[in-house]
Amino acid sequence: MRPRKPLCAPEGRGRGAETLGQGDAAQQALRDVEKLSQLAPDMLGKTGASPMHETDSRRPESPPGGLPGGETPLERATRVLTSQPFSLLVGAKVGHVERGRAELMLENRPELTQNNGYIHGGVIGYLADNASGCAASTMLPEGAVSLVTSEYKLNLVRPAIGRRAISRGEVVKAGRRQCVVEARVYCETDAGEEKLVAIALATLAYIYPGERG
């Protein structure tokens, strides 16, 4: 009877081959990670993003506060807002930005109103959301490349009547993974008086390279 061939390699040889294979795989994985770390900023910059909260992911590493070198909070907020087709459609503008705070303004016009003539609740929600995102973006942690709203609750406390709507967001608490912001929306009367029309509490999630999707 002819001897059968062994089903596996001898013990010493098999273990050596296994160790070699694991070593090669580990080295290849490291090379892949290095390539991805170099490509990630460009890849993120080419993907679509969400609300107010997209930042320039091709910039250098963020210093504390998340501001790219040479760009003020107001300049960045204006750049981001004007890059959003929906914001251009609505017509909102950035009024003021500082660390932890942001203000948006919107001139009232017929296209923004509902059947009773008030500024539509969806527009008020948009202003609260975007002011929150703008405020949170000034607290962008080191290494984060963007942020997106994960939740917000809006209380409409008065009909939105006036020549202009103003939304002010203020950071309540910012961490490495998320930021909580309170936003208040006011309507300005013809006499220049501001009346509170809505209060929102928003949670925004910070995004790091490789987390998009």
Secondary structure as GFF3:
##gff-version 3
##sequence-region A 1 213
A	DSSP	alpha_helix	11	46	.	.	.	ID=ss1
A	DSSP	alpha_helix	73	82	.	.	.	ID=ss2
A	DSSP	alpha_helix	85	90	.	.	.	ID=ss3
A	DSSP	beta_strand	93	98	.	.	.	ID=ss4
A	DSSP	beta_strand	101	107	.	.	.	ID=ss5
A	DSSP	three_ten_helix	110	112	.	.	.	ID=ss6
A	DSSP	alpha_helix	121	137	.	.	.	ID=ss7
A	DSSP	beta_strand	146	156	.	.	.	ID=ss8
A	DSSP	beta_strand	164	174	.	.	.	ID=ss9
A	DSSP	beta_strand	178	188	.	.	.	ID=ss10
A	DSSP	beta_strand	194	207	.	.	.	ID=ss11
###
